[in-house]
Amino acid sequence: MGKLKPSLLDFTQKELLELIKPNFRVKQIYGWLYHQYAKNFEDMKNIPKALKEELAQKYIVNPMKIVKKEISTDGTIKYLFELQDGKTVEAVWLKMKEELTDEAGNVTQEAKYTICVSTQVGCKVGCSFCLTAKGGFTRDLTAGEIVAQVVNLKRDNDHKHNRKINIVYMGMGEPLDNLDNLAKAIEIFQDEDGLCISGKRQTVSTSGLSSKIDKLGKMDLGVHIAISLHAVDDELRTELIPMNKAHNISSIIEAVKRFPIDTRKRVMFEYLVIKNKNDDIASAKNLVKLLSDIKAKVNLIYFNPYFGTTYERPSRADMVAFQEYLINHGLLCTIRDSKGIDISAACGQLKEKTERDL
């Protein structure tokens, strides 16, 4: 395979102004990329043929194609993308709120959607409960490959460019392990001439690279942060997330306290609940203690069993008891009802299943 061409989605508008002349063409091209969701140069109707041919020699428009889709009864859609080098990654379209209409049929509340985005092919972290980890780490995604997931999903769901969307970097990979490309993608999403997705609508989920939480904080991108905590003691957390040896719980908590957050917002702590591992009231008690100095919100997540795992899904009763304990002791806490449980919606499941079927 020859050298892969970069995608136009890899560049900020400022960078494109350096690459493409005359400058007014950049604004037009930006519109084609982010407002019309152009798939190729042919789609760009008002761009001169000579310029399109010149650009096509150096760049591509869309660096990935949809190779598989699974649609859940709850409206969740799981996508498997193939990249230029044949590697695959996943993204998920999540319906968070239904559209509401009044008696006359007027829309009183638009449906609300979130896109779950991958940042790497595979992952270095190696969490014992995660299917993505089973395939090891292959490579980082470019900024354009991160951006393209959102553009492709918005196009595929006929979601207009100016309709609000939330982005969560919670797909395959550890976002902070690919910090430079992640930061660039966040900046591209924020561009007012493009998709105009503010930092407030973007959440970076990390398994707790404490030094990089600090680095992200210093970039001051205005994004939210979510911490995949999953355990309240270092012994269990190291079993679940081996990287905990280098970035233990107390180093993560200290980094979170330094992270610049909007004073009206809370730091999200993701807590994957696994039967007989971390679903007891003693764990809930320790969690309250651990987060006592942080304006926190805890999101309890059911472990989603997959082919070959020894971990089990907790009972509903234990989940509710855990949640009630946290709430009664002053912590905001929600149980995330698994979306797309009838499809391969947990990270890595569709990729793994597709490769197993081949």
MIGUFI-79781 format. One record per residue (C-alpha): residue in three letters; x, y, z; residue number from 1. Coordinates in steps of 0.001 Angstrom, whole numbers, padded with zeros to 6 digits. Example, Ala and Ser with C-alpha at 12.3 -4.5 7.8 and 13.67 -1.06 7.14 Angstrom:
SITE   aa        X        Y        Z    i
SITE  ALA   012300  -004500   007800    1
SITE  SER   013670  -001060   007140    2
***
This chain:
SITE   aa        X        Y        Z    i
SITE  MET   000000   000000   000000    1
SITE  GLY   001334   003448  -000928    2
SITE  LYS   001495   006354   001464    3
SITE  LEU  -001977   007228   002744    4
SITE  LYS  -003261   010660   001820    5
SITE  PRO  -004314   012962   004652    6
SITE  SER  -007982   013926   004820    7
SITE  LEU  -009167   017526   004617    8
SITE  LEU  -010847   016774   007965    9
SITE  ASP  -007331   016565   009495   10
SITE  PHE  -006886   020339   009246   11
SITE  THR  -008206   023293   011204   12
SITE  GLN  -009613   026123   009118   13
SITE  LYS  -006488   028144   009907   14
SITE  GLU  -004269   025392   008514   15
SITE  LEU  -006376   025101   005357   16
SITE  LEU  -005897   028840   004771   17
SITE  GLU  -002155   028110   004509   18
SITE  LEU  -002699   025245   002077   19
SITE  ILE  -005446   026455  -000254   20
SITE  LYS  -005551   029663  -002278   21
SITE  PRO  -007474   031882  -002821   22
SITE  ASN  -008603   032060   000800   23
SITE  PHE  -012310   032487   000080   24
SITE  ARG  -012312   028941  -001330   25
SITE  VAL  -011450   027617   002143   26
SITE  LYS  -014726   028946   003543   27
SITE  GLN  -016600   027264   000675   28
SITE  ILE  -014764   023963   001154   29
SITE  TYR  -015345   024148   004918   30
SITE  GLY  -019060   024521   004201   31
SITE  TRP  -019001   021449   001954   32
SITE  LEU  -017183   019420   004616   33
SITE  TYR  -019192   020407   007686   34
SITE  HIS  -022534   021753   006462   35
SITE  GLN  -023196   019561   003406   36
SITE  TYR  -021169   016548   004624   37
SITE  ALA  -019505   016111   001218   38
SITE  LYS  -018153   012586   000666   39
SITE  ASN  -015709   013510  -002095   40
SITE  PHE  -014437   016413  -004187   41
SITE  GLU  -017087   015773  -006869   42
SITE  ASP  -019772   016803  -004349   43
SITE  MET  -018263   020316  -004084   44
SITE  LYS  -020299   021961  -006831   45
SITE  ASN  -019001   025565  -006705   46
SITE  ILE  -015291   024679  -006477   47
SITE  PRO  -013408   024988  -009814   48
SITE  LYS  -012503   021698  -011495   49
SITE  ALA  -008777   022557  -011593   50
SITE  LEU  -008671   023206  -007828   51
SITE  LYS  -010583   019984  -007116   52
SITE  GLU  -008146   018003  -009248   53
SITE  GLU  -005171   019636  -007539   54
SITE  LEU  -006599   018871  -004071   55
SITE  ALA  -007509   015297  -005030   56
SITE  GLN  -003853   014568  -005812   57
SITE  LYS  -002812   015389  -002249   58
SITE  TYR  -005872   014816  -000066   59
SITE  ILE  -009006   012756   000380   60
SITE  VAL  -012284   013981   001865   61
SITE  ASN  -013630   011069   003911   62
SITE  PRO  -010970   008819   005512   63
SITE  MET  -013375   005997   006437   64
SITE  LYS  -016351   004040   005211   65
SITE  ILE  -019219   002401   007072   66
SITE  VAL  -018853  -001377   006737   67
SITE  LYS  -021451  -002507   009252   68
SITE  LYS  -024390  -001097   011202   69
SITE  GLU  -026472  -002592   013994   70
SITE  ILE  -029685  -000867   015019   71
SITE  SER  -031186  -001419   018463   72
SITE  THR  -034875  -001328   019341   73
SITE  ASP  -034112   001714   021557   74
SITE  GLY  -032746   003708   018613   75
SITE  THR  -029064   003145   019402   76
SITE  ILE  -027002   002553   016255   77
SITE  LYS  -023569   000931   016367   78
SITE  TYR  -021257   001624   013418   79
SITE  LEU  -018172  -000242   012308   80
SITE  PHE  -015864   001884   010122   81
SITE  GLU  -013053   000756   007889   82
SITE  LEU  -010107   003159   007686   83
SITE  GLN  -007827   003693   004683   84
SITE  ASP  -005328   001087   005950   85
SITE  GLY  -008049  -001540   006386   86
SITE  LYS  -008175  -001238   010202   87
SITE  THR  -011591  -000902   011836   88
SITE  VAL  -013040   001263   014627   89
SITE  GLU  -016479   001787   016101   90
SITE  ALA  -018740   004722   016866   91
SITE  VAL  -022215   004784   018431   92
SITE  TRP  -025251   007002   017762   93
SITE  LEU  -027215   007291   021022   94
SITE  LYS  -030702   008705   021323   95
SITE  MET  -030820   010423   024709   96
SITE  LYS  -034247   012090   024581   97
SITE  GLU  -037286   011502   022396   98
SITE  GLU  -038816   014231   020240   99
SITE  LEU  -041905   015732   021910  100
SITE  THR  -044833   017317   020061  101
SITE  ASP  -047948   019195   021179  102
SITE  GLU  -051522   018355   020167  103
SITE  ALA  -051173   020375   016951  104
SITE  GLY  -048150   018324   015964  105
SITE  ASN  -045607   021097   016573  106
SITE  VAL  -042242   019982   017909  107
SITE  THR  -041868   021235   021502  108
SITE  GLN  -038597   019408   022160  109
SITE  GLU  -036195   018129   019549  110
SITE  ALA  -034820   014620   020001  111
SITE  LYS  -031407   014781   021668  112
SITE  TYR  -028480   012705   020491  113
SITE  THR  -024974   011850   021644  114
SITE  ILE  -022199   010387   019522  115
SITE  CYS  -019707   008051   021172  116
SITE  VAL  -016383   008400   019376  117
SITE  SER  -013226   006240   019224  118
SITE  THR  -009751   007779   019465  119
SITE  GLN  -007495   004770   018773  120
SITE  VAL  -007464   001477   016899  121
SITE  GLY  -007285  -000811   019918  122
SITE  CYS  -006001   000422   023255  123
SITE  LYS  -002826   000291   025376  124
SITE  VAL  -004563   000357   028756  125
SITE  GLY  -005537  -003319   028803  126
SITE  CYS  -008547  -003227   031150  127
SITE  SER  -009476  -006790   032104  128
SITE  PHE  -013212  -006209   031574  129
SITE  CYS  -012903  -004554   028145  130
SITE  LEU  -013210  -006245   024782  131
SITE  THR  -011233  -003570   022934  132
SITE  ALA  -008216  -004494   025070  133
SITE  LYS  -008279  -008105   023858  134
SITE  GLY  -007037  -007008   020428  135
SITE  GLY  -004142  -004970   021836  136
SITE  PHE  -003078  -001568   020526  137
SITE  THR  -002589  -000876   016816  138
SITE  ARG  -002344   002883   016313  139
SITE  ASP  -003688   006324   017163  140
SITE  LEU  -006440   007820   015048  141
SITE  THR  -005614   011069   013261  142
SITE  ALA  -007618   014187   014140  143
SITE  GLY  -009462   013737   010819  144
SITE  GLU  -010410   010144   011654  145
SITE  ILE  -011860   011322   014965  146
SITE  VAL  -013750   014169   013238  147
SITE  ALA  -014957   011910   010402  148
SITE  GLN  -016870   009655   012807  149
SITE  VAL  -019115   012575   013797  150
SITE  VAL  -019491   013848   010209  151
SITE  ASN  -020410   010354   008956  152
SITE  LEU  -022929   009711   011724  153
SITE  LYS  -024582   013100   011292  154
SITE  ARG  -024812   012474   007537  155
SITE  ASP  -026122   008926   007949  156
SITE  ASN  -028844   010096   010344  157
SITE  ASP  -029739   013197   008316  158
SITE  HIS  -028828   015359   011313  159
SITE  LYS  -028420   018953   010100  160
SITE  HIS  -025090   020643   010804  161
SITE  ASN  -026642   023285   013075  162
SITE  ARG  -028604   020819   015214  163
SITE  LYS  -026996   020337   018585  164
SITE  ILE  -025163   017127   019333  165
SITE  ASN  -023088   015908   022275  166
SITE  ILE  -019795   014108   021775  167
SITE  VAL  -018347   011656   024270  168
SITE  TYR  -014846   010328   023730  169
SITE  MET  -015703   006965   025249  170
SITE  GLY  -015294   004592   022314  171
SITE  MET  -012275   002456   021546  172
SITE  GLY  -008952   003664   022918  173
SITE  GLU  -007739   005920   025732  174
SITE  PRO  -008320   009519   024538  175
SITE  LEU  -005510   011000   026646  176
SITE  ASP  -003030   008561   025085  177
SITE  ASN  -003729   010385   021809  178
SITE  LEU  -003876   013853   023339  179
SITE  ASP  -002533   015973   020455  180
SITE  ASN  -004928   014550   017867  181
SITE  LEU  -007786   014618   020382  182
SITE  ALA  -007157   018309   021170  183
SITE  LYS  -007038   019144   017466  184
SITE  ALA  -010330   017312   016812  185
SITE  ILE  -011951   019185   019738  186
SITE  GLU  -010772   022469   018179  187
SITE  ILE  -012117   021501   014726  188
SITE  PHE  -015500   020577   016237  189
SITE  GLN  -015650   023954   018006  190
SITE  ASP  -015104   026029   014823  191
SITE  GLU  -018097   028330   014354  192
SITE  ASP  -017922   027949   010563  193
SITE  GLY  -018054   024166   010908  194
SITE  LEU  -020095   022028   013290  195
SITE  CYS  -019906   024608   016088  196
SITE  ILE  -019932   022052   018925  197
SITE  SER  -018834   023879   022053  198
SITE  GLY  -016509   022390   024660  199
SITE  LYS  -019486   022182   027021  200
SITE  ARG  -020959   019543   024688  201
SITE  GLN  -017799   017435   024569  202
SITE  THR  -016771   014977   027287  203
SITE  VAL  -013389   013278   027439  204
SITE  SER  -013519   009958   029259  205
SITE  THR  -010241   008694   030648  206
SITE  SER  -009178   005635   032585  207
SITE  GLY  -007099   008027   034659  208
SITE  LEU  -003772   009101   033148  209
SITE  SER  -003255   011654   035916  210
SITE  SER  -000346   013541   034307  211
SITE  LYS  -002306   013895   031073  212
SITE  ILE  -005444   015039   032906  213
SITE  ASP  -003242   017962   034028  214
SITE  LYS  -002009   018505   030459  215
SITE  LEU  -005565   018549   029077  216
SITE  GLY  -006560   020968   031849  217
SITE  LYS  -003768   023381   030875  218
SITE  MET  -004993   023391   027246  219
SITE  ASP  -008188   024980   028582  220
SITE  LEU  -010432   023621   025814  221
SITE  GLY  -013581   024009   027899  222
SITE  VAL  -014420   020288   027715  223
SITE  HIS  -015853   018124   030477  224
SITE  ILE  -013965   015211   031905  225
SITE  ALA  -015253   011795   032941  226
SITE  ILE  -013148   009409   034975  227
SITE  SER  -013490   005646   034543  228
SITE  LEU  -012972   004798   038198  229
SITE  HIS  -014613   001356   038518  230
SITE  ALA  -013060   000548   041903  231
SITE  VAL  -012433   002217   045262  232
SITE  ASP  -009233   000447   046264  233
SITE  ASP  -005975   000178   044351  234
SITE  GLU  -005825  -003623   044535  235
SITE  LEU  -009107  -004182   042679  236
SITE  ARG  -008510  -001247   040365  237
SITE  THR  -005135  -002673   039362  238
SITE  GLU  -006831  -006005   038559  239
SITE  LEU  -009385  -004202   036406  240
SITE  ILE  -007045  -001514   035021  241
SITE  PRO  -003377  -002607   035160  242
SITE  MET  -002284   000975   034399  243
SITE  ASN  -003458   001842   037928  244
SITE  LYS   000023   000805   039126  245
SITE  ALA   001433   003950   037484  246
SITE  HIS  -001618   006187   037984  247
SITE  ASN  -003223   005163   041251  248
SITE  ILE  -006533   006362   042639  249
SITE  SER  -005127   009163   044820  250
SITE  SER  -003080   010623   041905  251
SITE  ILE  -006246   010675   039770  252
SITE  ILE  -008323   012356   042505  253
SITE  GLU  -005622   015034   042945  254
SITE  ALA  -005463   015673   039163  255
SITE  VAL  -009267   015992   039011  256
SITE  LYS  -009171   018601   041796  257
SITE  ARG  -006765   020669   039651  258
SITE  PHE  -008838   020344   036463  259
SITE  PRO  -010601   023580   035384  260
SITE  ILE  -014331   022941   035363  261
SITE  ASP  -017322   025163   034871  262
SITE  THR  -018487   025885   038426  263
SITE  ARG  -022041   024911   037496  264
SITE  LYS  -020922   021477   036317  265
SITE  ARG  -019833   018301   038034  266
SITE  VAL  -017042   015876   037304  267
SITE  MET  -018458   012602   036081  268
SITE  PHE  -017127   009384   037607  269
SITE  GLU  -017975   006252   035637  270
SITE  TYR  -018295   003171   037841  271
SITE  LEU  -018692  -000140   036034  272
SITE  VAL  -020527  -002462   038388  273
SITE  ILE  -019438  -006108   038260  274
SITE  LYS  -021231  -008799   040271  275
SITE  ASN  -019383  -009799   043474  276
SITE  LYS  -016453  -007525   042616  277
SITE  ASN  -017461  -003970   043431  278
SITE  ASP  -021250  -004040   043903  279
SITE  ASP  -021394  -004192   047716  280
SITE  ILE  -022320  -001463   050194  281
SITE  ALA  -018757  -001395   051597  282
SITE  SER  -017594  -000233   048155  283
SITE  ALA  -020357   002387   048073  284
SITE  LYS  -019205   003638   051490  285
SITE  ASN  -015596   003980   050291  286
SITE  LEU  -016736   005747   047139  287
SITE  VAL  -018550   008397   049195  288
SITE  LYS  -015370   008932   051224  289
SITE  LEU  -013171   009127   048137  290
SITE  LEU  -015274   011780   046384  291
SITE  SER  -016110   013843   049471  292
SITE  ASP  -014079   016910   048366  293
SITE  ILE  -015158   016898   044700  294
SITE  LYS  -018297   018240   043058  295
SITE  ALA  -018993   014843   041551  296
SITE  LYS  -021657   012856   039788  297
SITE  VAL  -021442   009070   039715  298
SITE  ASN  -022700   007120   036732  299
SITE  LEU  -023251   003461   037614  300
SITE  ILE  -022917   001199   034578  301
SITE  TYR  -024004  -002405   034310  302
SITE  PHE  -021208  -004674   033150  303
SITE  ASN  -022250  -005887   029675  304
SITE  PRO  -021158  -009548   029428  305
SITE  TYR  -019510  -010659   026186  306
SITE  PHE  -018271  -013905   024673  307
SITE  GLY  -015478  -015413   026798  308
SITE  THR  -015573  -013154   029882  309
SITE  THR  -015672  -014459   033457  310
SITE  TYR  -017200  -011246   034841  311
SITE  GLU  -020957  -011111   035422  312
SITE  ARG  -023680  -008502   035273  313
SITE  PRO  -024867  -007312   038719  314
SITE  SER  -028475  -007690   039831  315
SITE  ARG  -030877  -004766   039538  316
SITE  ALA  -031485  -004892   043300  317
SITE  ASP  -027765  -004499   044094  318
SITE  MET  -027459  -001637   041600  319
SITE  VAL  -030393   000214   043170  320
SITE  ALA  -029111  -000397   046734  321
SITE  PHE  -025692   000963   045700  322
SITE  GLN  -027281   004022   044086  323
SITE  GLU  -029530   004702   047079  324
SITE  TYR  -026575   004551   049454  325
SITE  LEU  -024693   007164   047401  326
SITE  ILE  -027708   009460   047096  327
SITE  ASN  -028504   009194   050810  328
SITE  HIS  -024930   010264   051529  329
SITE  GLY  -025029   013349   049335  330
SITE  LEU  -023698   012112   045991  331
SITE  LEU  -025550   012733   042754  332
SITE  CYS  -025864   009309   041166  333
SITE  THR  -027552   007813   038119  334
SITE  ILE  -027776   004279   036820  335
SITE  ARG  -026974   004261   033150  336
SITE  ASP  -029490   001911   031608  337
SITE  SER  -027579  -000059   029037  338
SITE  LYS  -028451   001168   025603  339
SITE  GLY  -028232  -001156   022655  340
SITE  ILE  -028084  -004277   024806  341
SITE  ASP  -029753  -006222   021978  342
SITE  ILE  -026896  -005206   019664  343
SITE  SER  -023098  -005241   020130  344
SITE  ALA  -023104  -001789   021707  345
SITE  ALA  -020335  -002089   024285  346
SITE  CYS  -016934  -000929   023019  347
SITE  GLY  -015217  -003444   020789  348
SITE  GLN  -018143  -005872   020584  349
SITE  LEU  -019107  -005278   016950  350
SITE  LYS  -015487  -005278   015760  351
SITE  GLU  -014741  -008482   017685  352
SITE  LYS  -017916  -010204   016515  353
SITE  THR  -017320  -009220   012887  354
SITE  GLU  -013754  -010550   012998  355
SITE  ARG  -014956  -013776   014684  356
SITE  ASP  -017551  -014276   011924  357
SITE  LEU  -014997  -013843   009132  358
***
